[in-house]
Amino acid sequence: MSEINLPAAAEPVDPVGLKALGIAAAIAVLLAAPFLASEYWINAIIVPFLILSLAGLGLNLLTGYAGQLSLGAGAFMMVGAYATFSLQLRVPDLPLPLALVVAGLIAGAVGLLFGIPSTRIKGFYLIVSTLAAQFFFEWLFLKFPWFYNGNSSATIALSRGLSFFGLDANTPHGRYYLTLGIVVLLTLLSFNLIRGQTGRNWMAIRDMDTAAAVIGVPVFRAKLQAFAVSSFILGIAGALWAFAYLGSASVQSFGLTRSYQILFIIIIGGLGTIRGAYFGAAFVSLLPLALDWLFQHVFGGHVDAGLLQNIQKAIFGLLIIWFLIKEPEGLARLLGLQRAQGARRRLFPS
């Protein structure tokens, strides 16, 4: 009989190896990005994208994972920025990284204080209480010149810039690497946090706080933890927004519009997923460029800048309505990154 030659079975793909290869490629791209992009892209697109991703991550821990609604993201960012300025001004020997950590802790303490009402109220009423933080700190930092060192323009800026341990991070590359390092570190910490018992407690409260209390989840402590951790991250993001992106900032840099922007980021990107903060921030950062390019080519640049901003706001509003109705999990779900392993995602969210 003639032998039958069967095709050799394909070797199985090693998922661990592919994941490691993907991580290595991502690290290489992140490290090489400043040398591949122009200074305009670094200063105006990449750095704000990273900071907005960090702010979205902070709010997503509170709203997406713990289910606590908040419109005070801008307030906690403001606290972090003004705390960093005050520490660098009045404690000049304190290195910038430590000043950022202390400022984050101060913002976390403030967030914990304003999170106390969450133990009694929820939903719309909780939004109102966090909105009170926004208006209170806008008034506070404008009312007392001590917070901005009596500057006639009521703005804050670091007199020494972004320098620490003999390193100068005032260049575009320096600002990028400083921001990238902080964002990566806090993202890893958040990822490990939500995979642990704290993250499970938050998700149990989000799904049904009464049932969570029945099974032994410390609801009071877990809610305050969520506010504190979220505000810690938002405080550091606010400091980076003020000094690594803007250079100098004022109360208006962290107004109610900023709180709405961070909320839009997590709604569009995806609630309850870490990668959703990055997707949402990328969308918010790139949409103005895409609209500008589109109108430049379609209408030859004859569209008024004010009209372009209004169109952008209208698109944001329509997208938010669409996502809330059709795809509550945002771009993370729409891009197919959250479809599989539903049971695993409940215990070990991405």
DAGI-V633367 format. One record per pair of residues at least 12 apart in sequence whose ideal C-beta (glycine too) atoms are under 7 Angstrom apart, sorted by the first residue. I is the first residue (numbers start at 1). J is the second residue. D is the distance in Angstrom with one decimal. If there is no record, write none. Layout:
I|J|D  I|J|D
This chain:
30|180|6.2  33|46|6.5  34|172|6.9  34|173|4.5  34|176|5.1  39|172|4.8  42|172|4.4  42|176|5.4  43|172|5.5  45|285|5.9  46|176|6.4  47|175|5.8  47|176|5.9  47|179|5.5  47|244|6.2  47|245|5.3  48|245|5.2  48|285|6.2  49|281|5.4  49|282|6.2  49|285|4.3  50|179|4.9  50|180|6.2  50|183|4.9  51|179|6.2  51|237|5.5  51|240|4.8  51|241|5.0  51|244|7.0  51|245|5.9  52|265|6.2  52|281|4.0  52|284|6.3  52|285|6.6  53|183|6.4  53|277|5.2  53|278|4.8  53|281|4.0  54|183|4.9  54|186|6.2  54|233|6.4  54|237|4.3  55|73|6.3  55|77|6.4  55|234|5.8  55|237|4.0  55|262|4.9  56|262|5.8  56|265|4.0  56|266|5.2  56|269|6.5  56|277|3.4  56|280|5.5  56|281|5.4  57|187|6.4  57|190|5.9  57|233|6.1  57|274|6.3  57|277|4.3  58|230|4.8  58|233|3.3  58|234|4.1  58|237|6.2  59|73|5.0  59|230|6.3  59|234|6.8  59|262|5.1  59|263|6.8  59|266|5.6  60|266|4.6  60|271|6.7  60|276|6.5  60|277|5.3  61|190|6.2  61|226|6.4  61|229|5.9  61|230|4.9  62|226|5.1  62|227|6.3  62|230|3.7  63|266|6.3  63|271|6.6  64|266|5.9  64|271|3.8  64|272|4.0  64|273|7.0  65|194|5.9  65|199|6.4  65|202|4.6  65|203|6.0  65|206|6.4  65|272|5.7  66|202|4.0  66|205|5.9  66|206|5.7  66|223|6.6  66|226|3.7  67|205|6.1  67|206|3.0  68|118|5.3  68|126|6.4  68|223|6.3  68|226|5.9  68|227|6.9  69|123|6.5  69|126|5.3  69|127|4.9  70|130|4.3  71|127|5.3  71|130|5.2  71|131|4.7  71|134|6.5  71|259|5.1  71|263|6.8  72|114|6.5  72|130|3.6  72|131|6.6  72|133|4.1  72|134|5.3  72|259|6.4  73|234|5.6  73|258|7.0  73|259|4.7  73|262|4.1  73|263|6.9  74|134|5.8  74|254|4.4  74|255|6.1  74|256|6.4  74|258|3.8  74|259|3.8  75|133|4.3  75|134|4.4  75|137|4.7  76|107|5.0  76|110|6.6  76|111|5.5  76|231|4.3  76|234|4.0  76|235|5.6  76|238|6.9  77|234|5.1  77|235|6.8  77|237|5.8  77|238|2.8  77|241|6.3  77|254|5.0  77|258|6.6  78|137|5.3  78|141|6.6  78|238|5.9  78|251|6.8  78|254|3.8  79|106|6.4  79|107|4.4  79|110|5.2  79|137|6.3  79|235|5.7  80|103|4.8  80|104|6.1  80|107|4.4  80|234|6.7  80|235|2.7  80|236|5.8  80|238|3.8  80|239|4.7  81|156|6.8  81|238|4.3  81|239|5.0  81|241|6.9  81|242|3.9  81|249|5.8  81|254|6.8  82|141|5.7  82|147|5.4  82|156|6.4  83|103|3.7  83|106|4.5  83|107|6.7  83|235|6.9  84|99|5.3  84|100|6.1  84|103|4.2  84|239|4.0  84|243|7.0  85|156|4.2  85|158|6.8  86|147|6.9  87|99|4.3  87|102|5.9  87|103|6.3  88|158|5.4  88|160|7.0  89|149|6.0  95|164|4.7  95|165|6.2  96|162|6.5  96|164|3.9  97|164|6.0  100|236|5.4  100|239|5.6  103|235|5.5  103|236|6.9  103|239|5.5  104|232|4.4  104|235|4.4  104|236|4.4  105|232|6.6  106|235|6.8  107|231|4.7  107|232|6.1  107|234|6.3  107|235|2.5  108|228|4.4  108|229|6.9  108|231|4.8  108|232|3.7  108|235|6.7  110|231|6.2  111|227|4.5  111|228|5.6  111|230|6.2  111|231|2.4  112|224|5.4  112|227|5.5  112|228|4.3  114|129|6.7  114|130|6.2  114|133|4.7  114|227|6.9  115|223|6.3  115|224|5.3  115|227|2.8  117|129|4.4  118|223|4.8  118|227|6.8  119|220|5.1  119|223|6.0  134|256|5.7  134|259|5.9  138|251|5.1  138|255|6.8  141|251|5.2  142|154|6.4  142|251|5.4  154|250|5.7  155|248|4.8  155|249|6.5  155|250|4.7  156|242|6.7  156|248|6.5  156|249|5.8  157|247|6.4  157|248|3.7  158|243|5.3  162|174|6.5  162|175|6.5  162|178|6.2  162|243|6.3  162|244|6.4  175|244|4.8  178|244|6.2  179|240|5.6  179|244|5.2  182|236|6.5  182|240|6.7  186|233|5.7  186|236|6.9  187|274|6.6  190|274|6.3  191|274|5.9  194|349|5.7  195|348|5.4  198|225|6.3  201|217|5.0  201|222|4.2  202|222|6.0  202|226|5.6  204|217|5.1  205|217|6.6  205|219|5.9  205|222|5.7  205|223|6.6  238|254|6.3  261|284|6.5  264|284|6.6  264|316|5.8  264|320|6.2  265|277|6.4  265|280|3.6  265|281|5.3  265|284|5.6  266|280|5.9  267|320|5.5  267|323|5.9  267|324|6.8  267|330|6.4  268|280|4.5  268|283|5.5  268|319|6.0  268|320|6.8  268|323|5.9  268|330|5.5  268|331|6.2  269|330|5.0  269|331|5.4  269|332|6.4  270|329|4.8  270|330|3.2  270|331|5.9  270|332|3.3  270|333|6.1  271|328|6.7  271|329|6.6  271|330|6.7  272|349|6.3  273|332|4.6  273|338|6.3  273|349|6.3  273|350|5.6  274|350|6.2  275|332|5.5  275|337|6.6  275|350|6.1  276|330|5.3  276|331|6.7  276|332|4.3  279|330|6.9  279|331|4.1  279|332|5.9  280|330|6.8  280|331|6.8  283|331|6.7  287|312|6.5  288|312|6.0  291|308|6.3  291|311|6.6  291|312|5.8  292|308|6.9  295|308|6.3
